[in-house]
Amino acid sequence: MKVLVVGSGGREHALAWKLKQSSQVEAIFIAPGNPGTATLGTNVPIKIDQIDALADFAAKEGIGLTVVGPEIPLTWASWTPSRPKACAAGGPPRPRPSSKAPRSR
C-alpha cells in the first residue's frame, strides 16, 4: 500500500518511521516533509493547506492511506469521508473535554 503522511514536523517523522517498518507499506510520501523525512520516503512539495492538491496527488499516485499529523487540517471540512476524491484518512483524535476542567462559579 502507498501511504501519504501530511505534515513536516517531528510527529510526521515518527509516523513515517513507524510506517516504514510495515511490510504492508510499499511507498511513503510526506507532504511537505523535512530533511529527516526524506530519508524515510519521498517528500512532496505540497503544503498542508493545499487540500485539493493533496487529494489530486493521492488520486494520481494511488494512495491507499493518508495520515494527517497536524491537528489543524483535520478540523477543515475538506477531510470528510464524503469528499469525492477521498481515500482512507486518519490523524490525532480531537481532545475530549475534561471532567476535571476548572468551572466558573
KOLMI-199264 format. One record per atom (N, C-alpha, C): atom name; residue number from 1; z, x, y. Coordinates in steps of 0.2 Angstrom, whole numbers. Layout:
+----+-----+-------+-------+-------+
!  a !   k !    c3 !    c1 !    c2 !
+----+-----+-------+-------+-------+
! CA ! NUM !     Z !     X !     Y !
...
+----+-----+-------+-------+-------+
REM end
This chain:
+----+-----+-------+-------+-------+
!  a !   k !    c3 !    c1 !    c2 !
+----+-----+-------+-------+-------+
!  N !   1 !     0 !     4 !    -6 !
! CA !   1 !     0 !     0 !     0 !
!  C !   1 !     0 !     4 !     6 !
!  N !   2 !    -4 !     2 !    11 !
! CA !   2 !    -4 !     6 !    18 !
!  C !   2 !     2 !     2 !    22 !
!  N !   3 !     6 !     7 !    26 !
! CA !   3 !    11 !     4 !    30 !
!  C !   3 !    10 !     7 !    37 !
!  N !   4 !    11 !     2 !    42 !
! CA !   4 !    11 !     4 !    49 !
!  C !   4 !    19 !     3 !    51 !
!  N !   5 !    21 !     9 !    54 !
! CA !   5 !    28 !     9 !    57 !
!  C !   5 !    27 !     9 !    65 !
!  N !   6 !    30 !     4 !    68 !
! CA !   6 !    29 !     4 !    76 !
!  C !   6 !    35 !     7 !    79 !
!  N !   7 !    34 !    12 !    83 !
! CA !   7 !    39 !    15 !    87 !
!  C !   7 !    38 !    22 !    88 !
!  N !   8 !    42 !    26 !    91 !
! CA !   8 !    41 !    33 !    92 !
!  C !   8 !    48 !    37 !    92 !
!  N !   9 !    53 !    34 !    90 !
! CA !   9 !    60 !    37 !    90 !
!  C !   9 !    62 !    40 !    84 !
!  N !  10 !    69 !    42 !    84 !
! CA !  10 !    72 !    44 !    78 !
!  C !  10 !    72 !    39 !    72 !
!  N !  11 !    73 !    32 !    74 !
! CA !  11 !    73 !    27 !    69 !
!  C !  11 !    67 !    27 !    65 !
!  N !  12 !    61 !    27 !    69 !
! CA !  12 !    55 !    27 !    66 !
!  C !  12 !    53 !    33 !    61 !
!  N !  13 !    56 !    38 !    64 !
! CA !  13 !    55 !    44 !    59 !
!  C !  13 !    59 !    43 !    53 !
!  N !  14 !    65 !    41 !    53 !
! CA !  14 !    69 !    39 !    47 !
!  C !  14 !    65 !    34 !    43 !
!  N !  15 !    63 !    29 !    46 !
! CA !  15 !    59 !    24 !    42 !
!  C !  15 !    53 !    27 !    38 !
!  N !  16 !    49 !    31 !    42 !
! CA !  16 !    43 !    34 !    39 !
!  C !  16 !    45 !    39 !    33 !
!  N !  17 !    50 !    43 !    35 !
! CA !  17 !    53 !    47 !    30 !
!  C !  17 !    55 !    44 !    23 !
!  N !  18 !    58 !    38 !    24 !
! CA !  18 !    60 !    35 !    18 !
!  C !  18 !    54 !    31 !    14 !
!  N !  19 !    50 !    28 !    18 !
! CA !  19 !    44 !    25 !    16 !
!  C !  19 !    39 !    30 !    12 !
!  N !  20 !    39 !    36 !    14 !
! CA !  20 !    35 !    42 !    11 !
!  C !  20 !    38 !    43 !     4 !
!  N !  21 !    44 !    42 !     3 !
! CA !  21 !    47 !    43 !    -4 !
!  C !  21 !    45 !    38 !    -9 !
!  N !  22 !    42 !    32 !    -7 !
! CA !  22 !    40 !    27 !   -12 !
!  C !  22 !    33 !    29 !   -15 !
!  N !  23 !    33 !    28 !   -21 !
! CA !  23 !    27 !    28 !   -25 !
!  C !  23 !    22 !    23 !   -23 !
!  N !  24 !    24 !    17 !   -21 !
! CA !  24 !    20 !    12 !   -19 !
!  C !  24 !    16 !    12 !   -12 !
!  N !  25 !    18 !    17 !    -8 !
! CA !  25 !    15 !    18 !    -2 !
!  C !  25 !    10 !    24 !    -2 !
!  N !  26 !     4 !    22 !    -1 !
! CA !  26 !    -2 !    27 !    -1 !
!  C !  26 !    -3 !    30 !     6 !
!  N !  27 !    -2 !    27 !    11 !
! CA !  27 !    -3 !    30 !    18 !
!  C !  27 !     2 !    27 !    23 !
!  N !  28 !     4 !    31 !    28 !
! CA !  28 !     9 !    28 !    33 !
!  C !  28 !     6 !    30 !    40 !
!  N !  29 !     5 !    25 !    44 !
! CA !  29 !     3 !    26 !    51 !
!  C !  29 !     9 !    24 !    55 !
!  N !  30 !    10 !    28 !    60 !
! CA !  30 !    15 !    27 !    65 !
!  C !  30 !    12 !    26 !    72 !
!  N !  31 !    14 !    21 !    75 !
! CA !  31 !    11 !    19 !    82 !
!  C !  31 !    17 !    18 !    87 !
!  N !  32 !    17 !    22 !    92 !
! CA !  32 !    13 !    28 !    94 !
!  C !  32 !    15 !    35 !    90 !
!  N !  33 !    21 !    35 !    87 !
! CA !  33 !    24 !    40 !    84 !
!  C !  33 !    26 !    46 !    88 !
!  N !  34 !    28 !    52 !    86 !
! CA !  34 !    30 !    58 !    89 !
!  C !  34 !    28 !    64 !    85 !
!  N !  35 !    30 !    70 !    88 !
! CA !  35 !    28 !    76 !    84 !
!  C !  35 !    31 !    76 !    77 !
!  N !  36 !    37 !    73 !    76 !
! CA !  36 !    41 !    73 !    70 !
!  C !  36 !    37 !    69 !    65 !
!  N !  37 !    35 !    63 !    67 !
! CA !  37 !    32 !    58 !    63 !
!  C !  37 !    25 !    60 !    60 !
!  N !  38 !    22 !    64 !    64 !
! CA !  38 !    16 !    67 !    62 !
!  C !  38 !    16 !    71 !    56 !
!  N !  39 !    22 !    73 !    54 !
! CA !  39 !    22 !    77 !    48 !
!  C !  39 !    23 !    73 !    42 !
!  N !  40 !    24 !    66 !    43 !
! CA !  40 !    25 !    61 !    38 !
!  C !  40 !    19 !    56 !    37 !
!  N !  41 !    15 !    56 !    42 !
! CA !  41 !    10 !    51 !    41 !
!  C !  41 !     5 !    53 !    47 !
!  N !  42 !     1 !    47 !    49 !
! CA !  42 !    -4 !    48 !    54 !
!  C !  42 !    -1 !    44 !    60 !
!  N !  43 !    -1 !    48 !    66 !
! CA !  43 !     1 !    45 !    72 !
!  C !  43 !    -5 !    41 !    75 !
!  N !  44 !    -4 !    35 !    78 !
! CA !  44 !    -9 !    31 !    81 !
!  C !  44 !    -8 !    30 !    88 !
!  N !  45 !   -12 !    32 !    93 !
! CA !  45 !   -11 !    31 !   100 !
!  C !  45 !   -11 !    24 !   102 !
!  N !  46 !    -7 !    20 !   100 !
! CA !  46 !    -6 !    13 !   102 !
!  C !  46 !     1 !    12 !   104 !
!  N !  47 !     2 !     9 !   110 !
! CA !  47 !     9 !     8 !   112 !
!  C !  47 !    12 !     2 !   109 !
!  N !  48 !    19 !     2 !   109 !
! CA !  48 !    22 !    -4 !   106 !
!  C !  48 !    21 !   -11 !   109 !
!  N !  49 !    19 !   -11 !   115 !
! CA !  49 !    17 !   -17 !   119 !
!  C !  49 !    10 !   -19 !   118 !
!  N !  50 !     6 !   -16 !   115 !
! CA !  50 !    -1 !   -17 !   114 !
!  C !  50 !    -2 !   -21 !   107 !
!  N !  51 !     1 !   -27 !   107 !
! CA !  51 !     1 !   -31 !   101 !
!  C !  51 !    -5 !   -32 !    98 !
!  N !  52 !   -10 !   -34 !   102 !
! CA !  52 !   -17 !   -36 !   100 !
!  C !  52 !   -20 !   -30 !    97 !
!  N !  53 !   -19 !   -24 !   100 !
! CA !  53 !   -22 !   -18 !    97 !
!  C !  53 !   -19 !   -16 !    91 !
!  N !  54 !   -12 !   -17 !    90 !
! CA !  54 !    -9 !   -15 !    84 !
!  C !  54 !   -11 !   -20 !    78 !
!  N !  55 !   -12 !   -26 !    80 !
! CA !  55 !   -15 !   -31 !    75 !
!  C !  55 !   -22 !   -30 !    73 !
!  N !  56 !   -26 !   -28 !    78 !
! CA !  56 !   -33 !   -26 !    76 !
!  C !  56 !   -33 !   -20 !    71 !
!  N !  57 !   -29 !   -15 !    73 !
! CA !  57 !   -28 !    -9 !    69 !
!  C !  57 !   -26 !   -10 !    62 !
!  N !  58 !   -21 !   -14 !    61 !
! CA !  58 !   -18 !   -16 !    55 !
!  C !  58 !   -24 !   -20 !    51 !
!  N !  59 !   -27 !   -24 !    54 !
! CA !  59 !   -33 !   -28 !    50 !
!  C !  59 !   -38 !   -23 !    48 !
!  N !  60 !   -40 !   -18 !    53 !
! CA !  60 !   -45 !   -14 !    51 !
!  C !  60 !   -44 !    -9 !    45 !
!  N !  61 !   -37 !    -7 !    45 !
! CA !  61 !   -35 !    -2 !    40 !
!  C !  61 !   -32 !    -5 !    34 !
!  N !  62 !   -32 !   -11 !    34 !
! CA !  62 !   -29 !   -15 !    28 !
!  C !  62 !   -22 !   -14 !    27 !
!  N !  63 !   -18 !   -14 !    32 !
! CA !  63 !   -11 !   -13 !    32 !
!  C !  63 !    -8 !   -18 !    28 !
!  N !  64 !    -4 !   -17 !    23 !
! CA !  64 !     0 !   -22 !    19 !
!  C !  64 !     7 !   -23 !    22 !
!  N !  65 !    10 !   -19 !    26 !
! CA !  65 !    17 !   -20 !    28 !
!  C !  65 !    17 !   -16 !    35 !
!  N !  66 !    20 !   -20 !    40 !
! CA !  66 !    21 !   -17 !    46 !
!  C !  66 !    29 !   -17 !    47 !
!  N !  67 !    32 !   -11 !    49 !
! CA !  67 !    39 !   -11 !    50 !
!  C !  67 !    40 !    -9 !    58 !
!  N !  68 !    43 !   -14 !    61 !
! CA !  68 !    44 !   -13 !    68 !
!  C !  68 !    51 !   -10 !    69 !
!  N !  69 !    51 !    -4 !    72 !
! CA !  69 !    58 !    -1 !    73 !
!  C !  69 !    61 !    -3 !    79 !
!  N !  70 !    58 !    -3 !    85 !
! CA !  70 !    62 !    -6 !    91 !
!  C !  70 !    63 !   -13 !    91 !
!  N !  71 !    69 !   -15 !    94 !
! CA !  71 !    71 !   -22 !    94 !
!  C !  71 !    67 !   -26 !    99 !
!  N !  72 !    65 !   -24 !   104 !
! CA !  72 !    61 !   -27 !   110 !
!  C !  72 !    55 !   -31 !   107 !
!  N !  73 !    50 !   -27 !   104 !
! CA !  73 !    44 !   -30 !   101 !
!  C !  73 !    45 !   -36 !    97 !
!  N !  74 !    51 !   -36 !    93 !
! CA !  74 !    52 !   -42 !    89 !
!  C !  74 !    54 !   -48 !    92 !
!  N !  75 !    56 !   -47 !    98 !
! CA !  75 !    58 !   -53 !   102 !
!  C !  75 !    52 !   -57 !   105 !
!  N !  76 !    46 !   -53 !   105 !
! CA !  76 !    40 !   -56 !   108 !
!  C !  76 !    37 !   -61 !   102 !
!  N !  77 !    34 !   -67 !   105 !
! CA !  77 !    32 !   -72 !   100 !
!  C !  77 !    26 !   -69 !    96 !
!  N !  78 !    23 !   -64 !    98 !
! CA !  78 !    17 !   -61 !    95 !
!  C !  78 !    18 !   -59 !    88 !
!  N !  79 !    24 !   -58 !    86 !
! CA !  79 !    25 !   -55 !    79 !
!  C !  79 !    27 !   -61 !    74 !
!  N !  80 !    26 !   -67 !    76 !
! CA !  80 !    27 !   -73 !    72 !
!  C !  80 !    23 !   -73 !    66 !
!  N !  81 !    25 !   -75 !    60 !
! CA !  81 !    20 !   -76 !    54 !
!  C !  81 !    14 !   -80 !    55 !
!  N !  82 !    15 !   -85 !    60 !
! CA !  82 !     9 !   -89 !    61 !
!  C !  82 !     3 !   -86 !    64 !
!  N !  83 !     4 !   -80 !    67 !
! CA !  83 !    -1 !   -76 !    70 !
!  C !  83 !    -7 !   -75 !    65 !
!  N !  84 !   -13 !   -77 !    67 !
! CA !  84 !   -19 !   -77 !    63 !
!  C !  84 !   -20 !   -70 !    60 !
!  N !  85 !   -19 !   -65 !    64 !
! CA !  85 !   -20 !   -58 !    61 !
!  C !  85 !   -14 !   -55 !    58 !
!  N !  86 !    -9 !   -59 !    57 !
! CA !  86 !    -3 !   -56 !    55 !
!  C !  86 !    -3 !   -53 !    47 !
!  N !  87 !     1 !   -48 !    46 !
! CA !  87 !     2 !   -46 !    39 !
!  C !  87 !    10 !   -46 !    39 !
!  N !  88 !    12 !   -44 !    33 !
! CA !  88 !    20 !   -44 !    32 !
!  C !  88 !    23 !   -39 !    37 !
!  N !  89 !    28 !   -42 !    41 !
! CA !  89 !    31 !   -38 !    46 !
!  C !  89 !    39 !   -38 !    45 !
!  N !  90 !    42 !   -33 !    47 !
! CA !  90 !    49 !   -33 !    47 !
!  C !  90 !    52 !   -28 !    52 !
!  N !  91 !    59 !   -29 !    53 !
! CA !  91 !    62 !   -25 !    58 !
!  C !  91 !    69 !   -26 !    58 !
!  N !  92 !    73 !   -23 !    62 !
! CA !  92 !    80 !   -24 !    63 !
!  C !  92 !    82 !   -31 !    64 !
!  N !  93 !    87 !   -34 !    61 !
! CA !  93 !    89 !   -41 !    62 !
!  C !  93 !    92 !   -42 !    70 !
!  N !  94 !    91 !   -48 !    72 !
! CA !  94 !    94 !   -49 !    79 !
!  C !  94 !   102 !   -49 !    78 !
!  N !  95 !   106 !   -47 !    82 !
! CA !  95 !   113 !   -47 !    82 !
!  C !  95 !   116 !   -54 !    82 !
!  N !  96 !   121 !   -55 !    78 !
! CA !  96 !   124 !   -61 !    77 !
!  C !  96 !   130 !   -61 !    82 !
!  N !  97 !   131 !   -67 !    85 !
! CA !  97 !   137 !   -67 !    90 !
!  C !  97 !   143 !   -66 !    86 !
!  N !  98 !   147 !   -62 !    89 !
! CA !  98 !   154 !   -60 !    85 !
!  C !  98 !   159 !   -65 !    87 !
!  N !  99 !   163 !   -67 !    82 !
! CA !  99 !   168 !   -72 !    82 !
!  C !  99 !   174 !   -69 !    86 !
!  N ! 100 !   174 !   -62 !    86 !
! CA ! 100 !   179 !   -58 !    90 !
!  C ! 100 !   177 !   -57 !    97 !
!  N ! 101 !   172 !   -59 !    99 !
! CA ! 101 !   170 !   -58 !   106 !
!  C ! 101 !   175 !   -61 !   111 !
!  N ! 102 !   176 !   -57 !   117 !
! CA ! 102 !   181 !   -60 !   122 !
!  C ! 102 !   178 !   -66 !   124 !
!  N ! 103 !   183 !   -71 !   125 !
! CA ! 103 !   181 !   -78 !   128 !
!  C ! 103 !   184 !   -78 !   135 !
!  N ! 104 !   180 !   -82 !   139 !
! CA ! 104 !   183 !   -83 !   146 !
!  C ! 104 !   188 !   -89 !   146 !
!  N ! 105 !   193 !   -89 !   150 !
! CA ! 105 !   198 !   -94 !   149 !
!  C ! 105 !   197 !   -98 !   156 !
+----+-----+-------+-------+-------+
REM end
